[in-house]
Structure formats: structure tokens, C-alpha cells
Amino acid sequence: MKGLRGLAWLLVFQSIGEVLSRFFSLPLPGPVLGLVLLLIGLRLEVIREPVGECANFLLAHLSLLFIPVGVGVMTHLALLAQYGGRMLLVIALSTWIGLGVSAAVMWWPRPAAAAANKKD
């Protein structure tokens, strides 16, 4: 029963985020605002416990959520055959670019800090 209450909380926060996003014409999607509100709401035990139980249930059955994606890919095999190589190239390049940018951001402050320590 707590799992259903947790699912209800998740839907309530998503709905509130959607209403806020549309009412104030915000550039953020409603589910993102709902997640931010949920993050704040998780400080309360009355919300945290049922949402945690719901999350454990959803994580235990996570593989079921990939079935619609697999069916969607299977129904568009012709597109995958036509554009699959390009898509693979774009995915690989964007992954490497993302890794490179992340490494540069993580490395960037270190030389400045090392130079500051040498002067002392």
C-alpha cells in the first residue's frame, strides 16, 4: 500500500511541476520542476518512505520499462538500416566529446591550484 502512496506522490509532484511550468510559461519542462519539488519534499518522512518503497519496486522491474523501446526499434528497422551507421557515429563522437569536456573541466582548476601552492 505504501508503494501506491509513493506512486501517487510522484504523480502529484509531476502534475504540480507541469501546472507551474504551463501557468508561468517557464522554459523548464513540468517533470523537471516536479523533480525539483520532489527533492525538496523528500526531506519529509511522510513523503520519503512511500516514495522510497515505490522506487525500490520500480528499480526491481526496470527491465520491463525497456520493452516499449525495443518494440519501437524493431518496428523501425528500415530506418535503423538506413541511418544506423550515422547514428552510431554521432553517438560515439558525442560520447567522446562529452568525456573530453568533462575531463577538461575537471583538470582545469588543478594547474591554477598547483601554481598557487608553488608561490607559497
C-alpha positions in Angstrom: 0.0 0.0 0.0 2.9 2.3 0.7 4.2 1.7 -2.8 0.9 3.0 -4.3 1.1 6.0 -2.0 4.6 6.7 -3.2 3.5 6.4 -6.9 0.7 8.9 -6.0 3.3 11.3 -4.6 5.4 11.0 -7.7 2.4 11.8 -9.9 1.4 14.7 -7.7 4.8 16.3 -7.9 4.9 15.8 -11.6 1.5 17.3 -12.0 2.4 20.3 -9.8 5.5 20.9 -11.9 3.5 20.6 -15.1 0.9 23.1 -13.9 3.7 25.6 -12.7 5.5 25.2 -16.0 2.5 25.9 -18.1 0.9 28.6 -15.9 4.1 30.7 -15.6 5.3 29.8 -19.2 8.6 28.6 -17.8 11.3 27.3 -20.2 11.7 24.2 -18.0 9.6 21.1 -18.6 7.0 20.3 -16.0 8.5 16.9 -15.0 11.9 18.7 -14.2 10.1 21.2 -12.0 8.3 18.3 -10.4 11.6 16.5 -9.6 13.0 19.7 -8.0 9.9 19.9 -5.9 10.1 16.2 -5.1 13.8 16.7 -4.0 12.6 19.4 -1.5 9.6 17.2 -0.4 11.9 14.2 0.3 13.0 15.9 3.5 9.7 14.9 5.0 9.3 11.4 6.3 5.7 11.2 5.2 6.9 11.6 1.6 10.3 9.9 1.7 9.2 6.5 3.0 6.4 5.7 0.4 8.4 7.2 -2.5 11.4 5.0 -1.4 9.3 1.9 -1.4 7.8 2.8 -4.9 11.4 3.5 -6.2 12.6 0.1 -5.0 9.6 -1.6 -6.8 10.3 0.3 -10.0 14.0 -0.5 -9.9 13.3 -4.2 -9.3 11.2 -4.2 -12.5 13.3 -1.7 -14.5 13.9 -4.2 -17.4 10.1 -4.1 -18.2 10.4 -0.4 -19.0 12.8 -1.2 -21.9 10.2 -3.4 -23.7 8.5 -0.4 -25.5 11.8 0.9 -26.6 12.8 -2.5 -28.0 9.5 -2.8 -29.8 9.9 0.7 -31.2 13.3 -0.1 -32.6 12.0 -3.3 -34.1 9.2 -1.5 -35.9 11.6 0.9 -37.5 14.4 -1.5 -38.6 14.4 0.0 -42.1 15.3 3.4 -40.6 17.9 1.8 -38.5 19.4 0.1 -41.5 19.4 3.4 -43.4 20.7 5.7 -40.7 22.2 3.2 -38.2 25.9 3.9 -39.2 25.4 7.6 -38.9 23.6 7.3 -35.6 26.4 5.1 -34.2 29.0 7.6 -35.4 27.1 10.5 -33.8 26.6 8.6 -30.5 30.3 7.7 -30.4 31.5 11.2 -31.2 29.2 12.9 -28.8 30.2 10.4 -26.0 33.9 11.2 -26.7 33.3 14.9 -26.8 31.3 14.8 -23.6 34.1 12.8 -21.9 36.7 15.2 -23.2 34.8 18.3 -22.0 34.3 16.6 -18.6 38.0 15.8 -18.3 38.9 19.4 -19.3 36.6 20.8 -16.7 37.9 18.5 -14.0 41.5 19.2 -15.0 41.2 23.0 -15.4 41.3 24.1 -11.8 44.2 21.9 -10.9 47.0 23.8 -12.6 45.8 27.0 -11.1 45.8 25.5 -7.7 49.2 23.9 -8.2 50.7 27.3 -9.3 49.2 29.0 -6.2 50.7 26.4 -4.0 54.2 26.8 -5.6 54.2 30.5 -4.9 53.7 29.9 -1.1 
